């Protein structure tokens, strides 16, 4: 399509900016980046040496000369900071409606909520294993942090109360990625080490949908056992490229609840 051609053209013509360069004191590799949702101006970076820094990316527009503008960090939290993480910082994210707070997750099993102005920890959550990813919703009224660790399950931490509210169980492996829906504050996506992606509604128990990269074939029903309505739905699914299993088959295959549905898309 025209949109794909346009995006492919833009990606193929990417190049380093000649107007700005980032000055960082981070020694290790960069593990995570997050740009704030409010002004889309402040960039958080997390490194393997447990350093966290923030940059003002719009400061690059202040330069107009031949030399690039050097973007210095607005603040730096190093391991020598009394409240810093003791191991590498694996994820960072801004508080969705205010850059006065940001969240960090680390291999030291801690998730910390920081006061940006004071550079002090407002509250901390102790997780059962190494933290791999964190995320906060960009819309809605709740302040829940979704936390993925090396252990199965997604933890939900409430910034308002300073405690975990509940755990979303269903993954058989560690959770490597979490992402809130941009249009529904109650929907959450998570992916684990086995290639399984689950869709959750935090108001209900069980998984709402399951996308399994390891399952690409739909089991064939016994001859003459499928009703006409089911056969019609299977035909429609083949036309769309997405296959949907029945709730009982999904529960038997993935160990999920009866409400769980499995989507096997060959494009993934």
PyMOL commands that set and color helices and strands:
alter all, ss='L'
color gray80, all
select helices_A, chain A and resi 2-12+57-62+228-240+247-254
alter helices_A, ss='H'
color red, helices_A
select strands_A, chain A and resi 20-23+30-35+42-47+52-56+69-72+75-77+89-94+101-106+110-115+120-126+131-136+144-149+154-158+163-168+175-180+187-192+196-201+207-212+242-244+262-265
alter strands_A, ss='S'
color yellow, strands_A
deselect
rebuild
show_as cartoon
